């Protein structure tokens, strides 16, 4: 059992539809719409650890006109694991996050 989520914007990276994992953002690309995700909850002890999966933070933003992460508004929601070919530190240093806007 789970839920399908759409309307999340990936900031600081891009998404490869073909390989279904995080990739470097194209030059000049600030945000990218992430495809629909299926999210389920699991207990910590039942969780299968993938060393290359990035626990990407999702932030809720109130002002949809301001695309990008400013210190004044974001609110942390949760961190889904997203597939990657790079270690998580690669994406942490780039500040990769998912943004959710109400009404999108």
Short mmCIF file of the C-alpha atoms (twelve columns), coordinates in Angstrom:
data_MODEL
# 
_entry.id   MODEL 
# 
loop_
_atom_site.group_PDB 
_atom_site.id 
_atom_site.type_symbol 
_atom_site.label_atom_id 
_atom_site.label_alt_id 
_atom_site.label_comp_id 
_atom_site.label_asym_id 
_atom_site.label_seq_id 
_atom_site.Cartn_x 
_atom_site.Cartn_y 
_atom_site.Cartn_z 
_atom_site.pdbx_PDB_model_num 
ATOM 1   C CA . UNK A 1   0.000  0.000  0.000   1 
ATOM 2   C CA . UNK A 2   1.290  3.463  -0.829  1 
ATOM 3   C CA . UNK A 3   0.542  6.714  -2.601  1 
ATOM 4   C CA . UNK A 4   1.433  8.191  -5.991  1 
ATOM 5   C CA . UNK A 5   2.939  11.679 -5.739  1 
ATOM 6   C CA . UNK A 6   3.428  14.107 -8.609  1 
ATOM 7   C CA . UNK A 7   4.376  17.776 -8.822  1 
ATOM 8   C CA . UNK A 8   7.769  17.531 -7.097  1 
ATOM 9   C CA . UNK A 9   10.542 19.685 -8.545  1 
ATOM 10  C CA . UNK A 10  14.127 18.484 -8.412  1 
ATOM 11  C CA . UNK A 11  16.608 21.266 -7.638  1 
ATOM 12  C CA . UNK A 12  20.348 20.864 -8.152  1 
ATOM 13  C CA . UNK A 13  20.169 17.735 -10.311 1 
ATOM 14  C CA . UNK A 14  18.214 16.205 -13.155 1 
ATOM 15  C CA . UNK A 15  16.425 12.920 -13.776 1 
ATOM 16  C CA . UNK A 16  17.237 10.297 -16.394 1 
ATOM 17  C CA . UNK A 17  13.962 8.746  -17.556 1 
ATOM 18  C CA . UNK A 18  15.820 6.044  -19.475 1 
ATOM 19  C CA . UNK A 19  17.962 4.796  -16.546 1 
ATOM 20  C CA . UNK A 20  15.570 5.984  -13.792 1 
ATOM 21  C CA . UNK A 21  18.173 7.651  -11.557 1 
ATOM 22  C CA . UNK A 22  19.632 11.038 -10.641 1 
ATOM 23  C CA . UNK A 23  22.047 12.661 -13.082 1 
ATOM 24  C CA . UNK A 24  23.915 15.957 -13.245 1 
ATOM 25  C CA . UNK A 25  21.760 18.937 -14.209 1 
ATOM 26  C CA . UNK A 26  22.284 20.401 -17.651 1 
ATOM 27  C CA . UNK A 27  24.144 23.701 -17.770 1 
ATOM 28  C CA . UNK A 28  21.755 26.509 -16.815 1 
ATOM 29  C CA . UNK A 29  19.014 24.133 -15.672 1 
ATOM 30  C CA . UNK A 30  17.875 25.118 -12.173 1 
ATOM 31  C CA . UNK A 31  14.860 22.889 -11.585 1 
ATOM 32  C CA . UNK A 32  13.419 19.800 -13.237 1 
ATOM 33  C CA . UNK A 33  9.962  18.286 -12.781 1 
ATOM 34  C CA . UNK A 34  10.317 14.801 -11.327 1 
ATOM 35  C CA . UNK A 35  8.064  12.076 -12.765 1 
ATOM 36  C CA . UNK A 36  5.313  10.560 -10.631 1 
ATOM 37  C CA . UNK A 37  6.689  8.667  -7.595  1 
ATOM 38  C CA . UNK A 38  5.137  5.761  -5.699  1 
ATOM 39  C CA . UNK A 39  5.833  6.241  -1.977  1 
ATOM 40  C CA . UNK A 40  5.342  3.659  0.759   1 
ATOM 41  C CA . UNK A 41  6.249  3.585  4.417   1 
ATOM 42  C CA . UNK A 42  8.470  0.871  5.893   1 
ATOM 43  C CA . UNK A 43  9.833  0.153  9.340   1 
ATOM 44  C CA . UNK A 44  13.483 1.085  9.849   1 
ATOM 45  C CA . UNK A 45  14.516 -2.531 10.560  1 
ATOM 46  C CA . UNK A 46  12.786 -3.765 7.360   1 
ATOM 47  C CA . UNK A 47  14.435 -1.161 5.171   1 
ATOM 48  C CA . UNK A 48  16.838 -2.500 2.531   1 
ATOM 49  C CA . UNK A 49  19.913 -0.290 2.382   1 
ATOM 50  C CA . UNK A 50  21.282 0.725  -1.017  1 
ATOM 51  C CA . UNK A 51  24.678 2.470  -0.596  1 
ATOM 52  C CA . UNK A 52  24.090 4.574  -3.723  1 
ATOM 53  C CA . UNK A 53  20.529 5.663  -2.909  1 
ATOM 54  C CA . UNK A 54  20.271 9.335  -1.978  1 
ATOM 55  C CA . UNK A 55  17.824 10.271 0.786   1 
ATOM 56  C CA . UNK A 56  16.620 13.442 -0.892  1 
ATOM 57  C CA . UNK A 57  14.905 15.966 1.398   1 
ATOM 58  C CA . UNK A 58  11.481 17.230 0.291   1 
ATOM 59  C CA . UNK A 59  10.553 20.787 1.241   1 
ATOM 60  C CA . UNK A 60  7.112  22.381 1.113   1 
ATOM 61  C CA . UNK A 61  7.116  25.934 -0.296  1 
ATOM 62  C CA . UNK A 62  4.303  28.435 0.188   1 
ATOM 63  C CA . UNK A 63  5.174  30.941 -2.565  1 
ATOM 64  C CA . UNK A 64  5.084  29.257 -5.988  1 
ATOM 65  C CA . UNK A 65  6.472  32.382 -7.716  1 
ATOM 66  C CA . UNK A 66  9.831  31.970 -6.006  1 
ATOM 67  C CA . UNK A 67  11.411 28.885 -7.564  1 
ATOM 68  C CA . UNK A 68  14.547 27.952 -5.658  1 
ATOM 69  C CA . UNK A 69  15.414 27.337 -2.060  1 
ATOM 70  C CA . UNK A 70  15.467 30.445 0.143   1 
ATOM 71  C CA . UNK A 71  16.139 30.332 3.859   1 
ATOM 72  C CA . UNK A 72  12.891 32.103 4.791   1 
ATOM 73  C CA . UNK A 73  10.234 29.680 3.571   1 
ATOM 74  C CA . UNK A 74  11.050 26.006 3.126   1 
ATOM 75  C CA . UNK A 75  9.546  23.437 5.486   1 
ATOM 76  C CA . UNK A 76  10.982 19.924 5.639   1 
ATOM 77  C CA . UNK A 77  8.489  17.125 4.929   1 
ATOM 78  C CA . UNK A 78  10.268 13.770 4.412   1 
ATOM 79  C CA . UNK A 79  13.215 12.138 2.581   1 
ATOM 80  C CA . UNK A 80  12.514 9.461  -0.031  1 
ATOM 81  C CA . UNK A 81  15.380 7.321  -1.319  1 
ATOM 82  C CA . UNK A 82  16.203 8.114  -4.943  1 
ATOM 83  C CA . UNK A 83  18.392 5.890  -7.128  1 
ATOM 84  C CA . UNK A 84  21.782 7.208  -8.169  1 
ATOM 85  C CA . UNK A 85  25.053 6.040  -9.694  1 
ATOM 86  C CA . UNK A 86  26.993 8.422  -7.430  1 
ATOM 87  C CA . UNK A 87  27.366 8.152  -3.635  1 
ATOM 88  C CA . UNK A 88  24.973 10.290 -1.547  1 
ATOM 89  C CA . UNK A 89  27.769 12.736 -0.623  1 
ATOM 90  C CA . UNK A 90  27.935 13.766 -4.300  1 
ATOM 91  C CA . UNK A 91  24.355 15.069 -4.147  1 
ATOM 92  C CA . UNK A 92  24.632 16.448 -0.603  1 
ATOM 93  C CA . UNK A 93  27.514 18.708 -1.674  1 
ATOM 94  C CA . UNK A 94  25.392 19.975 -4.577  1 
ATOM 95  C CA . UNK A 95  22.448 20.739 -2.291  1 
ATOM 96  C CA . UNK A 96  20.020 18.540 -4.210  1 
ATOM 97  C CA . UNK A 97  16.463 18.699 -2.863  1 
ATOM 98  C CA . UNK A 98  12.875 18.162 -3.955  1 
ATOM 99  C CA . UNK A 99  10.440 21.074 -3.731  1 
ATOM 100 C CA . UNK A 100 6.674  20.863 -3.408  1 
ATOM 101 C CA . UNK A 101 4.423  23.835 -4.144  1 
ATOM 102 C CA . UNK A 102 0.750  23.998 -3.087  1 
ATOM 103 C CA . UNK A 103 -1.653 24.042 -6.006  1 
ATOM 104 C CA . UNK A 104 0.834  22.613 -8.538  1 
# 
